[in-house]
Amino acid sequence: MSSNPVRKSSLSLPLYLTLWYAGIFTISSIILFTIIYLSISTVLLDWTDDTLLENIAEMSAMYKEEGLGELEGEIRREIEVHGKNKVFYRLFRRNGSVASSSNISGWPGLQYESDVITHLAPGIPEYKTITIPVNHKKARIAYGVIGDDLVLQTGYSLQEDNVFLDALEKVYTISLPLLMFAAGFLGWFMGRKALRGVREVTEAAVDISHGDLNRRVPQSGRGDELDRMAVTFNAMLDRIQKLISGMREMTDNIAHDLRSPLARIRGQNETALTNTLNSGDFHSIAADTVEECDRLLHMINTMLDITETETGVAKLAMSEVNLSKVIADACDLFEPSAEDKRIDLVCKIANHIIVYGNIQYLQRLISNLIDNAIKYTRENDKITVDLQLKGNNAVLSVQDTGIGIEDSDLLNIFKRFYRCDKSRTQSGSGLGLSLALAISHAHGGDISVASVPDKGSTFTVKLPIMQHPY
């Protein structure tokens, strides 16, 4: 049921794009055809006007040079060449009387405008588009003065032009549905192709919602917006899968690590209930129970700190921190513990190195590294804490000459609850280095380790100096 809306949306969106594309294409075609139609009509009309103007100029020149008789002869020849249905000529006096005329039988009902003849100015012809009353055919006529008292009325039939324009209109009317169908098909094809990436993301999301966490969106490699969306979506899925895997691993580790202290607490309380104990024994059991509870609370709080730091849920209060002073104070704090094991704790700290961070978390980071070094370093050995400024980074290294770490363990020591076989002889939860890594990343830095078994390890932390959060 939950997938039906998704499928409906994936089908309707290409349909909407198709309709929009076909509609826009149709409107654009109509506008384009109208522009072309009007342009062709204007060109044909201008061509006709130029022809009429040329005829008036030729007739005027002939009348002035050779007289009315030659002009009438020229008119008859023009009619023979073009045909009486194509062109006509009439000569009027200023008073409106007809001086001469061609055969106008092809122009039944042709009228003239006496006002135009009476008031027409020399050298300024006047054009009219008329409709013949009898056959309803259109014609273009022109009036022009060719003598002191003589006006020429000439006209051309627009039938051929109208036939051409009607044919053009008919062709477009027939082709418009085909163009709309082609536009619709092209719009559907382009819409489906353009939305293929979205459809793949949707299908991947549906599969993931059904439990397939390994599902990913295929990438086309074109580098377009959809490809970048697929890359971002896959990166988000990788992150989610990593978090889920971490949660599962953390749940398993919690179940494993909480079982032992809970079993001890339960066993101590069973002993208290089933045996007759004096007040001293009760006090000892209560103290052990408090100690185990404190250990459990510390473990749970540390896991919460790691999770909040890694996911960015915890908004750290950042400020300028004198890292040199923080490390010097940590060395002073752990000096008694080192002396108890007869370990030489050497601190080489450059002065006044300032970073932008949270002082409490930086103190926990440094304390975890020094505490681990003391814990896994043998008596009469040496630990060196070194802080130097290298480029734009403050580089802290904690080097010990302890038991070292096997190569097979180096890739896992920053994982939660992971403890090397050699380290299991020491107390601890296996969360210190995980917290150190999370704190380093939260401050825009990183932590690394180099180790040789039975010779010692070196943990190196790089933190940017005066780096403000993004």
C-alpha atoms as one frame of an Amber mdcrd trajectory, in Angstrom:
protein
   0.000   0.000   0.000   2.773   2.442   0.872   4.438   2.133  -2.525   1.352
   3.032  -4.588   1.642   6.810  -4.147   5.281   6.634  -5.184   4.454   4.745
  -8.370   1.571   7.080  -9.153   3.815  10.110  -8.761   6.529   8.589 -10.951
   3.977   8.100 -13.740   2.142  11.414 -13.431   5.162  13.712 -13.397   6.315
  12.683 -16.919   2.695  13.121 -18.025   2.620  16.644 -16.618   5.916  17.451
 -18.336   4.559  16.007 -21.577   1.449  18.174 -21.415   3.464  21.257 -20.592
   5.959  20.578 -23.357   3.218  19.881 -25.930   1.257  22.967 -24.830   4.267
  25.273 -24.978   5.321  23.804 -28.314   1.804  24.241 -29.751   1.490  27.845
 -28.578   4.975  28.610 -29.883   4.090  27.016 -33.248   0.899  29.070 -33.535
   2.768  32.274 -32.700   5.528  31.394 -35.156   3.026  30.545 -37.916   1.140
  33.796 -37.292   4.372  35.776 -37.583   5.350  33.920 -40.781   1.840  34.279
 -42.236   1.695  38.014 -41.552   5.247  38.492 -42.825   4.495  36.696 -46.094
   1.217  38.619 -46.485   3.052  41.885 -45.938   5.804  40.971 -48.398   3.289
  39.982 -51.076   1.300  43.165 -50.526   4.449  45.302 -50.673   5.456  43.554
 -53.865   2.040  44.293 -55.391   2.241  47.948 -54.297   5.697  48.280 -55.830
   4.384  46.830 -59.099   1.415  49.211 -59.119   3.683  52.166 -58.343   6.000
  51.148 -61.166   3.044  50.928 -63.572   1.849  54.401 -62.562   5.329  55.844
 -63.114   5.664  54.180 -66.561   2.181  55.289 -67.656   2.827  58.828 -66.437
   6.108  59.055 -68.355   4.506  57.662 -71.533   1.512  60.051 -71.319   3.761
  63.069 -70.928   6.076  62.051 -73.777   3.753  60.397 -76.340   0.227  61.427
 -75.430  -3.034  59.694 -74.639  -3.170  57.589 -77.807   0.117  55.797 -77.160
  -0.852  55.372 -73.532  -4.083  53.601 -74.484  -2.117  51.338 -76.828   0.298
  50.444 -74.038  -2.652  49.649 -71.760  -4.085  47.231 -74.341  -0.715  45.500
 -74.663  -0.421  45.131 -70.879  -3.859  43.546 -70.736  -2.933  41.097 -73.487
   0.212  40.103 -71.621  -1.262  39.712 -68.103  -4.899  38.968 -68.898  -8.035
  40.945 -68.197  -8.715  38.967 -65.016  -5.304  39.743 -63.602  -4.917  43.487
 -64.159  -6.993  46.472 -65.239  -6.464  50.155 -66.055  -8.864  53.107 -66.065
  -8.214  56.776 -66.796 -10.356  59.405 -65.098 -10.723  63.123 -65.465 -10.646
  65.177 -62.324 -14.392  65.632 -62.579 -14.832  61.852 -62.268 -15.603  61.048
 -65.916 -13.900  58.036 -67.505 -11.378  59.076 -70.163 -10.316  55.526 -71.108
 -10.517  52.005 -69.744  -9.246  48.490 -70.299 -11.602  45.540 -70.573 -13.003
  45.242 -67.017 -15.367  42.371 -67.690 -13.215  40.306 -65.360 -13.898  42.851
 -62.642 -17.702  42.897 -62.397 -19.104  45.559 -60.109 -15.782  47.389 -59.826
 -16.325  50.837 -58.331 -14.151  53.882 -57.945 -13.941  56.527 -55.275 -14.683
  59.976 -56.624 -13.316  61.723 -53.528  -9.949  60.075 -54.045  -9.846  61.120
 -57.716 -10.869  64.683 -56.886  -8.419  65.281 -54.025  -5.477  63.057 -55.081
  -2.155  64.931 -54.889   0.431  64.586 -57.695   3.319  62.213 -56.875   1.486
  60.683 -53.913  -0.392  57.539 -54.982  -3.102  56.019 -52.798  -3.636  52.290
 -52.330  -6.780  50.375 -51.493  -7.613  46.703 -50.911 -11.106  45.990 -52.185
 -13.476  43.063 -52.551 -15.277  42.654 -55.887 -19.003  42.578 -54.992 -20.008
  39.922 -57.536 -17.358  37.207 -57.055 -15.993  38.372 -53.636 -12.439  38.268
 -54.927  -9.902  40.610 -53.400  -7.839  43.061 -55.385  -5.248  45.718 -54.717
  -5.806  49.009 -56.551  -3.828  52.232 -56.754  -4.706  55.781 -57.790  -2.025
  58.043 -59.208  -1.932  61.391 -61.020  -0.258  61.039 -64.447  -1.268  64.415
 -65.959  -2.699  67.782 -65.064  -6.277  66.545 -65.408  -5.783  62.792 -65.645
  -5.807  60.116 -62.887  -4.854  56.499 -63.449  -6.693  53.754 -61.570  -4.909
  50.402 -61.854  -5.319  47.171 -59.965  -3.976  43.652 -59.544  -5.946  40.612
 -58.525  -4.878  39.121 -55.204  -6.358  35.744 -56.035  -3.026  33.989 -56.563
  -1.647  35.474 -53.364  -4.741  34.401 -51.480  -4.546  30.897 -52.966  -0.940
  30.650 -51.768  -1.801  31.948 -48.294  -4.835  29.639 -48.063  -2.639  26.677
 -49.056  -0.095  27.694 -46.418  -2.829  27.924 -43.801  -4.272  24.569 -44.842
  -0.880  22.874 -44.675  -0.290  24.243 -41.194  -3.787  23.278 -40.031  -3.206
  19.720 -41.204   0.321  19.502 -39.814  -0.467  21.088 -36.414  -2.027  17.893
 -34.927   0.964  15.908 -36.187   3.329  18.445 -34.647   1.382  18.296 -31.376
   1.602  14.504 -31.354   5.327  14.634 -32.136   5.829  17.281 -29.441   3.890
  15.165 -26.944   5.924  12.068 -27.754   9.185  14.023 -27.601   8.104  15.622
 -24.319   7.192  12.226 -22.871  10.511  10.744 -24.022  12.553  13.665 -22.667
  10.548  13.741 -19.442  11.091  10.031 -18.859  14.777  10.373 -19.644  15.211
  13.482 -17.484  13.379  11.892 -14.555  15.102   8.532 -14.821  17.574   9.567
 -12.137  14.740  10.681  -9.850  12.901   7.426 -10.518  16.019   5.415  -9.668
  16.445   7.345  -6.424  12.776   6.714  -5.582  13.072   3.008  -6.340  16.229
   2.805  -4.242  14.466   4.573  -1.355  11.557   2.110  -1.609  13.947  -0.878
  -1.577  15.818   0.573   1.395  12.546   1.132   3.248  11.907  -2.600   2.745
  15.226  -3.446   4.400  17.746  -3.609   1.519  20.453  -1.404   3.051  22.970
  -2.390   0.354  20.851  -0.799  -2.397  22.522   2.097  -4.234  21.535   4.455
  -7.063  23.472   3.779 -10.310  25.504   6.695 -11.645  25.609   7.701 -15.309
  29.022   9.347 -15.133  27.805  12.446 -17.001  28.387  14.713 -14.004  25.026
  16.482 -14.351  22.620  17.462 -11.558  20.989  14.019 -11.442  24.387  12.327
 -11.267  25.421  14.614  -8.407  22.126  13.819  -6.687  22.873  10.091  -7.055
  26.378  10.595  -5.608  24.973  12.576  -2.683  22.201  10.045  -2.100  24.667
   7.129  -2.139  26.981   8.993   0.234  24.026   9.534   2.562  23.181   5.815
   2.360  26.798   4.895   3.109  26.680   7.159   6.130  23.369   5.718   7.311
  24.579   2.153   6.815  27.764   2.960   8.701  25.771   4.450  11.575  23.413
   1.474  11.656  26.347  -0.942  11.593  27.960   1.060  14.383  24.745   0.961
  16.392  24.489  -2.799  15.938  28.115  -3.255  16.877  27.706  -0.947  19.850
  24.598  -2.830  20.968  26.451  -6.138  20.779  29.421  -4.699  22.650  27.204
  -3.137  25.290  25.448  -6.451  25.838  28.819  -8.183  26.144  30.527  -5.604
  28.355  27.578  -4.979  30.632  27.010  -8.686  31.266  30.107  -9.133  33.471
  29.615  -6.197  35.879  25.873  -6.892  36.124  26.609 -10.525  36.878  29.059
  -9.478  39.600  26.524  -7.081  41.127  23.860  -9.797  41.052  26.210 -12.393
  42.541  27.240 -10.074  45.368  23.627  -9.308  46.221  22.676 -13.010  46.090
  25.471 -13.677  48.534  24.147 -10.972  50.784  20.647 -12.465  50.659  21.526
 -16.122  51.104  24.294 -15.892  53.709  24.567 -14.555  57.163  27.044 -11.692
  56.920  28.326  -9.198  59.442  28.170  -5.468  58.917  31.705  -5.340  57.525
  30.824  -7.826  54.780  27.706  -5.843  53.903  29.796  -2.684  53.709  32.284
  -4.385  51.392  29.504  -5.705  49.113  27.872  -2.270  48.990  31.213  -0.656
  48.122  31.824  -3.179  45.340  28.305  -2.596  44.024  28.835   1.186  43.967
  32.164   0.682  42.192  30.606  -1.544  39.532  27.734   0.915  39.055  30.194
   3.783  38.685  32.049   1.754  36.072  28.821   1.082  34.195  27.787   4.739
  34.344  31.224   5.827  33.136  31.006   3.375  30.243  27.499   4.523  29.260
  28.386   8.216  29.534  31.508   7.721  27.446  29.511   5.921  24.727  26.996
   8.778  24.712  29.811  11.336  24.442  31.338   9.454  21.500  28.018   9.164
  19.704  27.069  12.812  20.245  30.509  14.006  19.162  30.609  11.833  16.032
  27.111  12.738  14.869  27.415  16.435  15.734  24.453  16.278  18.120  26.546
  17.734  20.903  27.143  21.433  20.204  30.542  21.975  21.749  31.170  25.345
  23.377  34.229  26.422  21.381  36.696  29.118  22.394  40.390  29.943  22.202
  42.325  27.327  24.163  45.980  27.545  25.186  46.861  23.973  24.253  50.383
  24.361  25.694  48.985  25.081  29.150  46.382  22.265  28.956  49.090  19.696
  28.137  51.444  21.055  30.821  48.668  20.738  33.399  47.958  17.163  32.228
  51.623  16.238  32.629  51.612  17.635  36.170  48.437  15.674  36.900  49.847
  12.319  35.720  53.362  12.838  37.137  52.521  11.030  40.425  51.064   8.020
  38.562  54.207   7.795  36.430  56.436   8.039  39.482  54.521   5.202  41.163
  55.579   2.923  38.265  59.049   4.511  38.140  58.332   5.783  34.635  60.192
   8.819  33.352  57.493  11.255  32.030  59.201  13.798  29.754  57.194  16.795
  28.480  58.488  18.914  25.583  55.921  21.638  25.066  56.247  24.634  22.766
  54.990  27.832  24.342  51.619  29.486  23.726  50.086  27.333  20.990  46.448
  28.405  20.655  43.693  26.297  19.112  39.964  26.864  18.753  38.132  24.170
  20.681  36.375  22.892  23.769  38.752  22.801  26.708  36.951  19.978  28.578
  37.007  17.638  25.566  40.623  18.495  24.770  41.540  17.672  28.376  39.823
  14.266  28.040  41.667  13.616  24.762  45.067  14.351  26.294  44.286  12.519
  29.520  43.228   9.350  27.651  46.478   9.258  25.660  48.764   9.858  28.635
  46.789   7.459  30.860  47.031   4.704  28.211  50.762   5.320  27.837  51.315
   4.960  31.581  49.048   1.905  31.760  50.884  -0.046  29.020  54.460   1.100
  29.713  56.692  -1.123  31.815  58.466   0.055  34.950  61.687   2.022  34.547
  60.734   2.931  30.956  60.048   6.330  29.421  57.080   8.339  28.079  57.597
  11.476  25.991  54.833  14.045  25.515  55.746  16.461  22.733  53.812  19.503
  21.396  55.106  21.443  18.409  53.732  23.897  15.855  54.049  22.595  12.300
  52.581  24.829   9.629  48.955  25.549  10.501  48.684  22.544  12.829  49.446
  21.932  16.448  51.025  18.448  16.556  50.866  16.486  19.805  52.679  13.164
  20.088  52.620  10.767  23.044  55.433   8.222  22.729  55.948   5.302  25.096
  58.318   2.362  25.301  55.643  -0.074  26.361  54.252  -3.359  25.058  53.381
  -1.992  21.626  50.556  -3.020  19.312  50.456  -5.851  16.784  49.960  -4.918
  13.117  46.677  -6.853  13.016  45.317  -4.659  15.814  46.366  -1.253  14.466
  43.358  -0.943  12.143  40.886  -1.661  14.939  42.172   0.065  18.052  40.008
   3.171  17.470  36.835   1.076  17.303  34.513   1.037  20.275  35.142  -1.682
  22.876  38.089  -3.064  20.876  40.905  -4.250  23.085  44.087  -5.980  22.017
  44.873  -9.346  23.541  47.827  -7.914  25.457  45.745  -5.036  26.796  43.088
  -7.273  28.318  45.326  -7.820  31.343  44.703  -4.157  32.189  41.424  -2.640
  33.326  39.450  -0.561  30.849  36.410  -0.474  28.630  38.008  -0.070  25.210
  36.352   3.325  24.672  39.201   5.758  25.383  40.737   5.767  21.908  37.292
   5.889  20.246  36.541   9.028  22.257  39.955  10.492  21.386  39.273   9.958
  17.668  35.789  11.515  17.904  37.168  14.570  19.743  39.948  15.012  17.178
  37.459  14.946  14.290  35.094  17.323  16.098  37.948  19.859  16.253  38.801
  19.486  12.570  41.845  17.342  13.257  42.881  13.702  13.232  44.757  11.097
  15.236  47.125   8.364  14.069  49.295   5.675  15.631  52.585   4.002  14.882
  53.737   1.031  16.918  56.313  -1.748  17.122  55.452  -4.761  19.323  57.473
  -4.873  22.573  59.146  -1.553  21.714  56.375   0.978  22.173  53.782   3.124
  20.448  53.436   6.735  19.319  50.043   8.432  19.110  50.007  11.654  17.073
  47.212  14.222  17.153  46.984  17.085  14.621  44.721  20.029  15.432  44.360
  23.172  13.309  45.367  26.349  15.099  42.681  29.042  15.486  40.261  27.211
  13.159  36.671  28.422  13.592  33.865  25.940  12.888  32.057  26.117   9.574
